[in-house]
Amino acid sequence: MQPGARAGGIRSILVPIAREGRPFIAIALALTAVGYWVAHPLGTAALVLTAWCVYFFRDPERVTPRRDGLLVAPADGVILSIGAVPPPEQLRLGERECLRISTFMNVFDCHVNRLPCSGRIGTLHYVPGRFVNASLDKASEQNERQLVRIDRRDGRAVGLVQIAGLVARRIVCRLHEGQDVAVGDRFGLIRFGSRVDVYLPANAIPLVEVGQRSIAGETVLAALGAEEPLVGMRSGEESA
């Protein structure tokens, strides 16, 4: 077996862990040791917690479609809603309605978020707020959230909003204004259970349906004026 193949096999089994999760895993391991010292059932319960922490903060490699005009999913989870809505004013996308695609992440989904397109970070805006259930529509306006505008090279802009959920208490965003970014790049995560909204130009064509599961960095979310025919799209099919 070639060394590269052996390394690839190991990586397929030992999935990388997001650095933000390492302190939580260390604490869980310490609780496990103390638990087994106090009582075996406590140690077993703490071990289960440790395993869940490792699973939650997994950060697997993804293969990202890179055809110009395609937007990829920013989060693992279930497509919660697709519709035309006014964009948040903090994104500075204008007053015209945008196509919003919302993805809900439960506590068992991979929570590492990825960029839906390439471009330059034009706006970052953090809004403190509540922690209502992220599956509710009012979460987009009431919950703690981090707003990001990505300015594409073709002059169009895409909005991205990380939204804290019912048990989420920390939004991590590693971006800064003026930063050049590439589609599929990791840019942050949300702990623990949350939602990500993407705001696209109103004439964008969604390529997912409500209830469909998405994979961050891999699932094609929508198309922005692609020059090639969209394989699998029926005539007149423009929304899920």
N, C-alpha and C positions, 0 to 999 in steps of 0.2 A: 504494500500500500504506500502511495506517495505521501510525504509529509503534509502537503497541502490538503489532500483528501482527508487525512487523519484529523487535521485541525478543523476542517469543515464539519466533520462528523461530531466532534466534541462540541462545537458551537451550536449545532442543531439540538443537542441534548441540554447543555448548560446555557440557557438563554441569558444574555446580559441583563444586569439590573440597573435601573435608573439611579443616578447618584443621589437624588433626593430621597430615595427609599432606604439608603444604607443606615442612617441613624435609627429608623424605626425597626429595621431588622435586628440591629445590635441590641436595642432595648428588649425586643421580643426574645432574643436568645438569652439575655440576662435573666428575664423573668422565668424562662424555662428552667435554667439552672437552679434558681431560687425555689421554683415550684417543686422540682424533684427532690430538693433538699428538705423541704417542709413536708410534702406529701405527694405520693406518686400520681394521684388523679390531677392535682394542680399542675404538676409538671407536664402531664399529657395534654391538658387543656392549653397550656402556654405553648407547647410544641405545635399544636394545631394552629394557633394564632401566628406563630413564626412562619409556618408553611404558607398561610394565607398572605402574610406580608410579602414574602418572596414572590408569590404568584402575582399579587397586585402590582408590584413595582417592576415587573418584567419589561424588558425593552428589546423585543425581537427585531431582527433585520427585516426590511421590507423591500420589495422590488416595485419601483414607482414608474408608471407610464409617463413618458415625457414628451408626447406629441403636443405641439403648441396649440393652445385653445382648449385643452382639457383641464378640468379642475378635479383634483383628487380629494378624497375624504380626509378631514383633519383629525378624525377620532374613530376609534373602535366603538361600536354600539349599534343601536337601532335608529333608523331614520324616523324621527318623531313627527315631523310636519314639513310640507312643501307649500309655499304660497307667496303671493305678492303682498309686501308690507312696507310702510315707510321705514327707512333705515334710522338707527339711532343718530341723533345730531352730533354726538361726539366723534363719529367716524368721518364726518364732513364729506358725505357722499352726495349731497344735494337733497332736494325735497321730493324728487320723483321716487315712486315705489321701486323696491328691489325685489328680486327673487330670493327668499330666505329658505334655506334648507337647514333644519335643526337635527342634531344627532344626540341621543340620550345615552349616557354611559352608566351602567350599574356598577356595583362594587366588585364584580367579577371580570369586568372588561379591562383590557390593557389601557392605562390612562396616559400614556405618553402621546402628546399631540404633535401633529405634523402639518407643515404648510401646504395649503391647497394649490398654490401656484408660485411661480418665480416672480421676482420684482424687487422693489425697494420699499422698506418700511417707511410709510409716510406719516402715520399717526399712531401713537400709543396713548391710551387713556384708561386709568383705573377708576372704578366706581365702587365704593363700599356699599353694602346693602344687606338685605335679609338672607335667610337660608331656607326658603320654602322649597317644596318638592320641585326639582328641576324639570320634571315632565309636564308641569303646568305652564301654560302660555305666559302667565304673568311673571314667571321667573326671568324672562328676558328683560323686564323693566324694573323688577324689584330686588333681585338677588345681587350679591356681590359679583362683579364681573370685570374682566379685562378686555378692552376693545383694541383691535389692531386693524389698520388699513394698509393693504399692500398695493402699491402703485406699480402696475404692469408696464412693460416697455412699450406696449401698443397704446398707451394713454388711458386705458380703462383701469378702474380700481376695484378691488375685492375687499369686503369687510369680513372680519373674523372676530367672534366674541366668545371668550371662555367664561362660563357661568358656573358659579358654585352651586351645589345642590343641598339637599336636606342635611346630609352629614358631612359635606365638604367644608373644610375650614381653611383652605390654603390654595391659592392659585399661583402657580409658578409660570412666569413668562420670561424667557431668556433674551428677548429681542431688545433692540434699541433703535430709535429713530435714525433714518438714513442708512441703515444696514442693508446690504444687498443679500438676498436670500434665494434659495432654489427650491423648487417644488419637491415635496417629500422630506425636507429637512425637519429634524426634531426642533421644537421651539419651546416646549414646556409641558406641564401636566397639571392636573387638578386632583386634590385629595379630598374625599374618597367618594365618588359617585357624583356625577355632574352632567353638563351639557355644553355643546359647542354649536353656535349658530354661524352660518356663512351667508353673507349678503352679496349677491351677484347682480350684474346688469339685468334689467327686466326682460330682455330678449334672450337671455341664456336658456339653454335647453336642458332640463334636468334629465339625468340618465339613471336615476334611482327611484324607488317607490317607497311610500310610507309603509313601515313595518319591515323593510329589508334591513339586513345586517350589513354594516360597512366595516371595512378594514382600513385603518389610518395609513395613508401613503400608498395604498394599492387600489382601492375601489374608486372607479371613475364616477365623480359626483355629478358633473354637468359639463356642457360644451359651450364655449364662447366663440361663435362664428367660425367654426372649423371649416376649412376649405374643402376637405375631403368629405365624401358622403359618410354619414354616420351609420355604420354597420349595425343592423338590428333595430333601427328606428323605423317605425311604420309611418306612412304619410299622414301628416296631421297630428302625430303624437308629440305633444310638447310639454306635457306635465304628467306627474304621477297622480 
